[in-house]
Amino acid sequence: MIDHVSIVVGDLSTAARFYDAVLAPLGHTRLVERETTVGFGKRYPEFWINLRSGAAAPSDGFHVCLRARSPEAVRAFHAAALTEGGTDDGAPGFRPEYHASYFAAFVRDPDGNRIEVVTFVRD
């Protein structure tokens, strides 16, 4: 149902480097670059970062969740985020309060956006 997601960033260059690193374990690459926007995806841009000078920091309510293929990809996303200036907002692990097979990690990007990555572990 959703075609793409866009988030606001304060420094496009910093954010692009961050998302290059954290989206790679999910199979996403930088597909489109323009003066004030960058689009990432597998075949077409599904995740956009948009420069908005003077924009307020995201509220605690902003959240986007991306799908990973495996727990290893979730862990790699989380590690890359911390290496690239993100902050931990929930270490990789099971979240049985959501579902018994829900394995996710949460980070805040350098702009404060809350990004989650999830996979479902089957027996």
DSSP file (Angstrom, degrees, kcal/mol; ACC not computed):
  #  RESIDUE AA STRUCTURE BP1 BP2  ACC     N-H-->O    O-->H-N    N-H-->O    O-->H-N    TCO  KAPPA ALPHA  PHI   PSI    X-CA   Y-CA   Z-CA
    1    1 A M              0   0    0      0, 0.0     2,-0.5     0, 0.0     0, 0.0   0.000 360.0 360.0 360.0 -39.7    0.0    0.0    0.0
    2    2 A I        -     0   0    0      1,-0.2     3,-0.1     3,-0.0     0, 0.0  -0.751 360.0-172.2 -90.5 129.4    2.8    2.5    0.8
    3    3 A D        -     0   0    0     -2,-0.5     2,-0.3     1,-0.3    -1,-0.2   0.879  64.2 -16.7 -85.7 -42.8    5.0    3.4   -2.2
    4    4 A H        -     0   0    0      2,-0.0     2,-0.4    43,-0.0    -1,-0.3  -0.982  52.7-136.1-158.8 165.9    7.7    5.4   -0.4
    5    5 A V  E     -a   47   0A   0     41,-2.4    43,-3.1    -2,-0.3     2,-0.4  -0.978  14.8-163.3-128.4 140.8    8.6    7.2    2.8
    6    6 A S  E     -a   48   0A   0     -2,-0.4     2,-0.3    41,-0.2    43,-0.2  -0.980   5.6-172.1-125.2 138.7   10.4   10.6    3.2
    7    7 A I  E     -a   49   0A   0     41,-2.1    43,-2.6    -2,-0.4     2,-0.4  -0.919  23.7-116.3-126.9 157.2   12.1   12.0    6.2
    8    8 A V  E     -a   50   0A   0     -2,-0.3     2,-0.3    41,-0.2    43,-0.2  -0.738  30.9-177.9 -93.4 136.6   13.5   15.4    7.0
    9    9 A V  E     -a   51   0A   0     41,-2.4    43,-2.0    -2,-0.4     3,-0.2  -0.943  26.1-147.3-131.0 155.5   17.2   15.9    7.7
   10   10 A G  S    S+     0   0    0     -2,-0.3     2,-0.4     1,-0.3    44,-0.1   0.695  92.9  34.2 -94.0 -22.1   19.3   18.9    8.6
   11   11 A D     >  -     0   0    0      1,-0.1     4,-2.6    42,-0.1    -1,-0.3  -0.905  66.0-166.4-137.0 104.4   22.5   18.0    6.8
   12   12 A L  H  > S+     0   0    0     -2,-0.4     4,-2.6     1,-0.2     5,-0.2   0.873  87.5  51.1 -62.7 -40.8   22.0   16.1    3.6
   13   13 A S  H  > S+     0   0    0      2,-0.2     4,-2.0     1,-0.2    -1,-0.2   0.935 113.3  44.1 -63.6 -47.6   25.7   14.9    3.2
   14   14 A T  H  > S+     0   0    0      1,-0.2     4,-2.3     2,-0.2    -2,-0.2   0.929 116.1  47.5 -62.8 -46.0   25.9   13.5    6.8
   15   15 A A  H  X S+     0   0    0     -4,-2.6     4,-2.9     1,-0.2     5,-0.2   0.889 109.2  53.7 -64.8 -39.5   22.5   11.9    6.5
   16   16 A A  H  X S+     0   0    0     -4,-2.6     4,-2.4    -5,-0.2    -1,-0.2   0.913 110.0  47.3 -62.9 -42.6   23.3   10.3    3.1
   17   17 A R  H  X S+     0   0    0     -4,-2.0     4,-1.8     2,-0.2    -1,-0.2   0.924 112.5  50.6 -62.7 -43.7   26.5    8.8    4.5
   18   18 A F  H  X S+     0   0    0     -4,-2.3     4,-2.5     1,-0.2    -2,-0.2   0.947 114.3  42.7 -57.9 -50.9   24.5    7.5    7.5
   19   19 A Y  H  X S+     0   0    0     -4,-2.9     4,-2.0     1,-0.2     5,-0.2   0.796 106.7  61.0 -73.4 -28.2   21.8    5.9    5.3
   20   20 A D  H  X S+     0   0    0     -4,-2.4     4,-0.9    -5,-0.2    -1,-0.2   0.947 113.4  39.1 -54.8 -47.0   24.4    4.5    2.8
   21   21 A A  H  < S+     0   0    0     -4,-1.8    -2,-0.2     1,-0.2    -1,-0.2   0.915 119.6  42.4 -72.6 -45.3   25.8    2.5    5.7
   22   22 A V  H  < S+     0   0    0     -4,-2.5     4,-0.2     1,-0.2    -1,-0.2   0.771 115.2  48.0 -80.6 -23.9   22.6    1.5    7.6
   23   23 A L  H ><>S+     0   0    0     -4,-2.0     5,-2.1    -5,-0.2     3,-1.2   0.684  92.4  79.5 -87.7 -17.4   20.5    0.6    4.5
   24   24 A A  G ><5S+     0   0    0     -4,-0.9     3,-2.0     1,-0.3    -1,-0.2   0.902  87.9  55.4 -57.0 -44.6   23.3   -1.6    2.9
   25   25 A P  G 3 5S+     0   0    0      0, 0.0    -1,-0.3     0, 0.0    -2,-0.1   0.722 106.8  53.1 -63.0 -16.5   22.5   -4.6    5.1
   26   26 A L  G < 5S-     0   0    0     -3,-1.2    -2,-0.2    -4,-0.2     3,-0.1   0.432 122.0-107.6 -94.3  -0.9   18.9   -4.4    3.9
   27   27 A G  T < 5S+     0   0    0     -3,-2.0     2,-0.4    -4,-0.3    -3,-0.2   0.600  75.8 133.8  86.1  12.3   20.0   -4.4    0.3
   28   28 A H      < -     0   0    0     -5,-2.1    -1,-0.3    -8,-0.1     2,-0.3  -0.767  29.8-178.4 -97.9 141.3   19.1   -0.8   -0.4
   29   29 A T  E     -B   41   0A   0     12,-2.6    12,-2.1    -2,-0.4     2,-0.6  -0.853  40.7 -84.5-129.2 167.6   21.5    1.6   -2.2
   30   30 A R  E     +B   40   0A   0     -2,-0.3    10,-0.3    10,-0.2     3,-0.1  -0.637  50.4 164.4 -73.7 118.2   21.5    5.2   -3.2
   31   31 A L  E     +     0   0A   0      8,-3.0     2,-0.4    -2,-0.6     9,-0.2   0.717  59.2  32.8-108.9 -29.7   19.6    5.4   -6.4
   32   32 A V  E     -B   39   0A   0      7,-1.8     7,-2.5    12,-0.0     2,-0.4  -0.996  57.5-176.0-135.1 134.4   18.7    9.1   -6.8
   33   33 A E  E     +B   38   0A   0     -2,-0.4     2,-0.3     5,-0.2     5,-0.2  -0.992  12.8 161.0-130.7 126.1   20.7   12.2   -5.8
   34   34 A R        -     0   0    0      3,-2.9     3,-0.5    -2,-0.4    -2,-0.0  -0.787  55.3 -87.8-130.5 176.9   19.4   15.8   -6.2
   35   35 A E  S    S+     0   0    0     -2,-0.3   -23,-0.1     1,-0.2     3,-0.1   0.858 123.5  14.7 -57.0 -39.4   20.4   19.0   -4.6
   36   36 A T  S    S+     0   0    0      1,-0.1    15,-2.7   -24,-0.0     2,-0.3   0.232 124.2  49.9-124.0  14.0   18.1   18.7   -1.6
   37   37 A T  E     - C   0  50A   0     -3,-0.5    -3,-2.9    13,-0.2     2,-0.4  -0.998  50.4-164.6-153.1 150.5   17.1   15.0   -1.7
   38   38 A V  E     -BC  33  49A   0     11,-2.0    11,-2.4    -2,-0.3     2,-0.4  -0.999  13.2-154.4-135.2 135.2   18.5   11.5   -1.9
   39   39 A G  E     -BC  32  48A   0     -7,-2.5    -8,-3.0    -2,-0.4    -7,-1.8  -0.930   8.7-169.3-115.0 135.2   16.5    8.4   -2.7
   40   40 A F  E     +BC  30  47A   0      7,-3.0     6,-2.8    -2,-0.4     7,-2.3  -0.872  24.6 116.4-118.6 150.8   17.4    4.8   -1.6
   41   41 A G  E     -BC  29  45A   0    -12,-2.1   -12,-2.6    -2,-0.3    -2,-0.0  -0.983  62.0 -99.6 178.2-170.4   15.9    1.5   -2.6
   42   42 A K  S    S-     0   0    0      2,-0.6    -1,-0.1    -2,-0.3   -15,-0.0   0.840 112.2  -7.3 -98.0 -54.3   16.4   -1.8   -4.3
   43   43 A R  S    S+     0   0    0      1,-0.4    -2,-0.1    -3,-0.1   -15,-0.0   0.635 140.4  10.5-114.6 -27.0   14.9   -1.2   -7.7
   44   44 A Y  S    S-     0   0    0     -4,-0.1    -2,-0.6   -12,-0.0    -1,-0.4  -0.963  97.4 -76.8-147.5 159.7   13.4    2.2   -7.3
   45   45 A P  E     + C   0  41A   0      0, 0.0    -4,-0.3     0, 0.0     3,-0.1  -0.448  53.4 156.9 -67.0 116.2   13.6    4.9   -4.5
   46   46 A E  E     +     0   0A   0     -6,-2.8   -41,-2.4    -2,-0.4     2,-0.5   0.599  65.1  47.4-108.9 -21.1   11.5    3.7   -1.6
   47   47 A F  E    S-aC   5  40A   0     -7,-2.3    -7,-3.0   -43,-0.2     2,-0.4  -0.982  70.5-172.8-130.3 118.8   13.2    5.7    1.2
   48   48 A W  E     -aC   6  39A   0    -43,-3.1   -41,-2.1    -2,-0.5     2,-0.4  -0.870  14.7-158.2-115.5 142.9   13.9    9.4    0.8
   49   49 A I  E     -aC   7  38A   0    -11,-2.4   -11,-2.0    -2,-0.4     2,-0.5  -0.984  16.9-164.9-114.9 134.2   15.9   11.9    2.9
   50   50 A N  E     -aC   8  37A   0    -43,-2.6   -41,-2.4    -2,-0.4     2,-0.3  -0.974  17.6-128.8-127.1 126.3   15.0   15.6    2.3
   51   51 A L  E     +a    9   0A   0    -15,-2.7     2,-0.4    -2,-0.5   -41,-0.2  -0.556  28.5 173.9 -71.9 127.1   17.0   18.6    3.3
   52   52 A R    >   -     0   0    0    -43,-2.0     3,-1.9    -2,-0.3     2,-0.1  -0.823  21.2-147.7-135.5  95.3   14.9   21.1    5.2
   53   53 A S  T 3  S+     0   0    0     -2,-0.4     3,-0.1     1,-0.3   -43,-0.1  -0.394  84.4  14.3 -64.6 137.2   17.0   24.0    6.6
   54   54 A G  T 3  S+     0   0    0      1,-0.3    -1,-0.3   -44,-0.1     2,-0.1   0.526  90.1 150.3  77.6   5.8   15.6   25.3    9.8
   55   55 A A    <   -     0   0    0     -3,-1.9    -1,-0.3   -46,-0.1    -3,-0.1  -0.436  49.7-111.2 -71.8 145.2   13.3   22.3   10.3
   56   56 A A        -     0   0    0      1,-0.1    -1,-0.1    -2,-0.1     3,-0.1  -0.373  39.8 -93.3 -70.1 153.2   12.4   21.4   13.8
   57   57 A A        -     0   0    0      1,-0.1    -1,-0.1    -2,-0.1    55,-0.1  -0.337  54.4 -89.3 -62.6 148.9   13.8   18.1   15.2
   58   58 A P        -     0   0    0      0, 0.0    -1,-0.1     0, 0.0     2,-0.1  -0.240  43.4-116.1 -58.9 149.1   11.4   15.2   14.8
   59   59 A S    >   -     0   0    0      1,-0.1     3,-1.6    -3,-0.1     0, 0.0  -0.348  30.5-102.1 -76.7 167.3    9.0   14.6   17.6
   60   60 A D  T 3  S+     0   0    0      1,-0.3    -1,-0.1    -2,-0.1    52,-0.0   0.656 118.9  68.1 -64.2 -13.1    9.2   11.5   19.7
   61   61 A G  T 3  S+     0   0    0      2,-0.0    -1,-0.3     0, 0.0     2,-0.2   0.668  72.6 103.2 -82.2 -16.4    6.2   10.2   17.7
   62   62 A F    <   +     0   0    0     -3,-1.6    52,-0.5     2,-0.0     2,-0.3  -0.504  45.1 153.4 -72.4 132.7    8.1    9.9   14.3
   63   63 A H  E     -d  114   0B   0     -2,-0.2     2,-0.4    50,-0.1    52,-0.2  -0.957  22.1-175.9-159.2 135.3    8.9    6.3   13.5
   64   64 A V  E     -d  115   0B   0     50,-1.9    52,-2.8    -2,-0.3     2,-0.4  -0.998  11.7-155.0-134.1 141.6    9.5    4.2   10.4
   65   65 A C  E     -d  116   0B   0     -2,-0.4     2,-0.3    50,-0.2    52,-0.2  -0.961   7.1-165.9-119.3 131.2   10.1    0.5   10.3
   66   66 A L  E     -d  117   0B   0     50,-2.7    52,-2.4    -2,-0.4     2,-0.4  -0.841  21.8-117.3-113.3 151.9   12.0   -1.2    7.5
   67   67 A R  E     -d  118   0B   0     -2,-0.3     2,-0.3    50,-0.2    52,-0.2  -0.711  25.0-166.3 -94.6 138.3   12.0   -5.0    6.8
   68   68 A A        -     0   0    0     50,-3.1    52,-0.3    -2,-0.4   -42,-0.1  -0.788  23.7-132.8-114.3 161.7   15.2   -7.1    6.9
   69   69 A R  S    S+     0   0    0     -2,-0.3    50,-0.1     1,-0.1    51,-0.1   0.686  82.7   5.0 -86.5 -19.3   15.7  -10.6    5.6
   70   70 A S  S  > S-     0   0    0      1,-0.1     4,-1.7    48,-0.1     3,-0.2  -0.978  72.9-103.3-158.1 162.6   17.4  -12.0    8.7
   71   71 A P  H  > S+     0   0    0      0, 0.0     4,-2.7     0, 0.0     5,-0.2   0.847 119.9  59.9 -60.2 -33.3   18.5  -11.3   12.3
   72   72 A E  H  > S+     0   0    0      1,-0.2     4,-2.4     2,-0.2     5,-0.1   0.888 103.9  49.3 -62.3 -38.6   22.0  -10.9   11.0
   73   73 A A  H  > S+     0   0    0     -3,-0.2     4,-2.5     2,-0.2    -1,-0.2   0.878 109.9  51.5 -67.6 -37.4   20.8   -8.0    8.8
   74   74 A V  H  X S+     0   0    0     -4,-1.7     4,-2.3     2,-0.2    -2,-0.2   0.936 112.1  46.5 -62.5 -46.2   19.0   -6.4   11.8
   75   75 A R  H  X S+     0   0    0     -4,-2.7     4,-2.6     1,-0.2    -2,-0.2   0.904 112.2  50.3 -62.5 -41.6   22.3   -6.7   13.8
   76   76 A A  H  X S+     0   0    0     -4,-2.4     4,-2.6     2,-0.2     5,-0.2   0.902 109.8  50.9 -64.9 -41.2   24.3   -5.3   10.9
   77   77 A F  H  X S+     0   0    0     -4,-2.5     4,-2.4     2,-0.2    -2,-0.2   0.945 112.3  46.7 -57.5 -49.7   21.9   -2.3   10.5
   78   78 A H  H  X S+     0   0    0     -4,-2.3     4,-2.1     1,-0.2    -2,-0.2   0.919 113.3  47.8 -61.7 -46.7   22.1   -1.6   14.3
   79   79 A A  H  X S+     0   0    0     -4,-2.6     4,-2.2     1,-0.2    -1,-0.2   0.914 112.5  49.2 -62.4 -43.9   26.0   -1.8   14.3
   80   80 A A  H  X S+     0   0    0     -4,-2.6     4,-2.1     1,-0.2     6,-0.2   0.900 108.9  53.6 -63.3 -40.1   26.3    0.4   11.3
   81   81 A A  H  <>S+     0   0    0     -4,-2.4     5,-3.2     1,-0.2    -1,-0.2   0.920 110.5  45.7 -61.4 -44.4   23.9    3.0   12.8
   82   82 A L  H ><5S+     0   0    0     -4,-2.1     3,-1.0     1,-0.2    -1,-0.2   0.880 113.2  50.3 -67.9 -37.1   26.0    3.3   15.9
   83   83 A T  H 3<5S+     0   0    0     -4,-2.2    -1,-0.2     1,-0.2    -2,-0.2   0.851 110.2  51.2 -65.8 -34.8   29.2    3.5   14.0
   84   84 A E  T 3<5S-     0   0    0     -4,-2.1    -1,-0.2    -5,-0.2    -2,-0.2   0.210 130.6 -84.0 -94.0  14.8   27.8    6.2   11.7
   85   85 A G  T < 5S+     0   0    0     -3,-1.0    -3,-0.2     1,-0.3    -2,-0.1   0.493  85.8 130.1 101.8   3.1   26.6    8.6   14.5
   86   86 A G      < -     0   0    0     -5,-3.2     2,-0.4    -6,-0.2    -1,-0.3  -0.364  50.5-127.5 -80.0 169.0   23.2    7.1   15.3
   87   87 A T  E     -E  108   0B   0     21,-2.3    21,-2.5    -2,-0.1     2,-0.2  -0.928  23.0-103.6-121.1 147.6   22.1    6.3   18.9
   88   88 A D  E     +E  107   0B   0     -2,-0.4    19,-0.2    19,-0.2     3,-0.1  -0.449  38.4 166.2 -67.4 132.0   20.7    3.1   20.3
   89   89 A D  E    S-     0   0B   0     17,-2.6    18,-0.2     1,-0.2    -1,-0.1   0.139  78.7  -7.1-129.5  14.7   17.0    3.2   20.9
   90   90 A G  E    S-E  106   0B   0     16,-0.6    16,-3.0     2,-0.0    -1,-0.2  -0.081  76.9-123.7 151.7 103.4   16.6   -0.6   21.4
   91   91 A A  E     -     0   0B   0     14,-0.2    13,-0.2     1,-0.2   -16,-0.1  -0.122  46.2 -78.8 -61.4 156.7   19.2   -3.2   20.8
   92   92 A P  E    S+     0   0B   0      0, 0.0     2,-0.3     0, 0.0    13,-0.2  -0.307  81.2 104.8 -56.3 135.4   18.7   -6.1   18.4
   93   93 A G  E     -E  104   0B   0     11,-1.6    11,-2.6    -3,-0.1     2,-0.1  -0.945  69.7 -56.9 169.5 173.9   16.5   -8.8   20.0
   94   94 A F  E     -E  103   0B   0     -2,-0.3     9,-0.2     9,-0.2     3,-0.1  -0.452  32.6-158.9 -72.6 146.4   13.1  -10.4   20.1
   95   95 A R    >>  +     0   0    0      7,-2.9     3,-2.3     4,-0.4     4,-1.8  -0.716  15.7 173.3-123.6  77.0   10.1   -8.3   21.0
   96   96 A P  T 34 S+     0   0    0      0, 0.0     4,-0.1     0, 0.0    -1,-0.1   0.716  73.7  70.8 -63.2 -18.9    7.6  -10.9   22.3
   97   97 A E  T 34 S+     0   0    0      1,-0.2     3,-0.1     2,-0.1    -3,-0.0   0.737 109.0  35.3 -67.7 -19.7    5.2   -8.1   23.3
   98   98 A Y  T <4 S-     0   0    0     -3,-2.3     2,-0.3     1,-0.4    -1,-0.2   0.843 139.9 -34.2 -93.9 -47.6    4.7   -7.5   19.5
   99   99 A H    ><  -     0   0    0     -4,-1.8     3,-1.7     3,-0.2    -1,-0.4  -0.912  54.3-110.1-173.0 148.5    4.8  -11.1   18.3
  100  100 A A  T 3  S+     0   0    0     -2,-0.3    -3,-0.1     1,-0.3    -1,-0.1   0.791 119.5  40.2 -59.5 -30.0    6.8  -14.3   19.3
  101  101 A S  T 3  S+     0   0    0     -6,-0.1    20,-2.8    -5,-0.1     2,-0.7   0.294  83.9 123.1-102.6  10.1    8.9  -14.2   16.1
  102  102 A Y  E <   + F   0 120B   0     -3,-1.7    -7,-2.9    18,-0.2     2,-0.5  -0.632  34.4 177.7 -79.9 112.0    9.4  -10.4   16.0
  103  103 A F  E     +EF  94 119B   0     16,-2.8    16,-2.3    -2,-0.7     2,-0.3  -0.970  17.7 150.7-118.2 117.9   13.2   -9.6   16.0
  104  104 A A  E     -EF  93 118B   0    -11,-2.6   -11,-1.6    -2,-0.5     2,-0.3  -0.905  33.7-152.4-145.3 166.0   14.0   -5.9   15.7
  105  105 A A  E     - F   0 117B   0     12,-1.8    12,-2.2    -2,-0.3     2,-0.4  -0.983  13.5-153.7-139.6 149.5   16.4   -3.1   16.5
  106  106 A F  E     +EF  90 116B   0    -16,-3.0   -17,-2.6    -2,-0.3   -16,-0.6  -0.975  16.8 168.6-126.6 138.0   15.7    0.6   17.0
  107  107 A V  E     -EF  88 115B   0      8,-2.5     8,-2.8    -2,-0.4     2,-0.5  -0.934  30.3-130.1-137.7 164.0   18.0    3.6   16.5
  108  108 A R  E     -EF  87 114B   0    -21,-2.5   -21,-2.3    -2,-0.3     6,-0.2  -0.977  28.4-136.6-109.5 130.5   17.8    7.3   16.2
  109  109 A D    >   -     0   0    0      4,-2.5     3,-2.4    -2,-0.5   -22,-0.1  -0.238  39.4 -86.3 -75.5 175.2   19.6    8.8   13.2
  110  110 A P  T 3  S+     0   0    0      0, 0.0    -1,-0.1     0, 0.0   -95,-0.0   0.706 131.9  51.4 -58.8 -18.3   21.8   11.9   13.6
  111  111 A D  T 3  S-     0   0    0      2,-0.1   -25,-0.0  -103,-0.1  -103,-0.0   0.442 122.5-104.2 -95.2  -1.6   18.7   14.1   13.2
  112  112 A G    <   +     0   0    0     -3,-2.4     2,-0.1     1,-0.3  -103,-0.1   0.439  69.0 148.9  94.0   0.0   16.7   12.2   15.8
  113  113 A N        -     0   0    0   -105,-0.1    -4,-2.5     1,-0.1     2,-0.7  -0.467  47.4-127.6 -66.6 137.7   14.5   10.3   13.5
  114  114 A R  E     -dF  63 108B   0    -52,-0.5   -50,-1.9    -6,-0.2     2,-0.5  -0.802  29.7-174.8 -94.1 116.3   13.5    6.9   15.0
  115  115 A I  E     -dF  64 107B   0     -8,-2.8    -8,-2.5    -2,-0.7     2,-0.3  -0.942   3.4-171.6-116.1 127.8   14.3    4.0   12.6
  116  116 A E  E     -dF  65 106B   0    -52,-2.8   -50,-2.7    -2,-0.5     2,-0.4  -0.887   7.0-162.6-114.0 147.5   13.4    0.4   13.3
  117  117 A V  E     -dF  66 105B   0    -12,-2.2   -12,-1.8    -2,-0.3     2,-0.3  -1.000  16.7-177.1-127.8 134.7   14.4   -2.7   11.3
  118  118 A V  E     +dF  67 104B   0    -52,-2.4   -50,-3.1    -2,-0.4     2,-0.3  -0.945  15.5 176.3-133.0 149.2   12.5   -5.9   11.8
  119  119 A T  E     - F   0 103B   0    -16,-2.3   -16,-2.8    -2,-0.3     2,-0.6  -0.951  28.6-126.2-138.9 161.4   12.5   -9.5   10.6
  120  120 A F  E     - F   0 102B   0     -2,-0.3     2,-0.6   -52,-0.3   -18,-0.2  -0.948  20.3-148.1-113.1 118.3   10.3  -12.4   11.6
  121  121 A V        -     0   0    0    -20,-2.8     2,-0.3    -2,-0.6   -51,-0.0  -0.747  14.7-164.8 -91.4 121.3   12.2  -15.5   12.8
  122  122 A R              0   0    0     -2,-0.6    -2,-0.0     1,-0.1     0, 0.0  -0.788 360.0 360.0-104.3 147.2   10.4  -18.8   12.1
  123  123 A D              0   0    0     -2,-0.3    -1,-0.1     0, 0.0    -2,-0.0   0.459 360.0 360.0 -77.8 360.0   11.2  -22.1   13.6
